[in-house]
Amino acid sequence: MTPTAFLLDGLTCACCHTENTLWLDLDAGIVECRECGQSATVGPRSGL
């Protein structure tokens, strides 16, 4: 993760159901689970 990555405290991964393992990387525009490795794109291209 880059220096602009932030822990999304209190959220649960939809894939592995582990709490407090999601990180938002603002530079890359992704949210990633540190437990299972699942990632999702966030931002204007993903419809948010």
N, C-alpha and C positions, 0 to 999 in steps of 0.2 A: 504494500500500500504506500501511497505517496504521503507527503506531509499534510496534504489537504484532505486526508481521510478521517472520518469521524465515526465513532461507535454509535449505533442507533440503539441506545439504551431502552430496555423495556419491550423491544419488539422480538417476535419469534419467527424463525425461518419456516416458510410454508412447506418446504421439502422434508427437513429432518426434525422439525418441531423443537429445535434447541433455542432457548432464550438468550438474548444478549450476545449473539455472535454475528450480527449483521453490521457491515461497515459500508458507509457511503464514501465513495471516492469522487470528489467533485471534478477533478481534472479529467478523469476517464469517463465520467458520467455513468457509473455503475454502482450497484449495491451488490455486495458479495457476502456470502456466509463463510465464516472461517472454519466452521465445523465440517460441512459437507462439500463446500466449493461451488455451490450453485450461485449463479450471478444473474442479474437483470439490468438492462439498460434503463436509465432514467433521463428525463429531460424532454425537450420539445419533440424529438423524433419518436418517443415512446408514447406520445399522447398525453403527457402530464403537463 
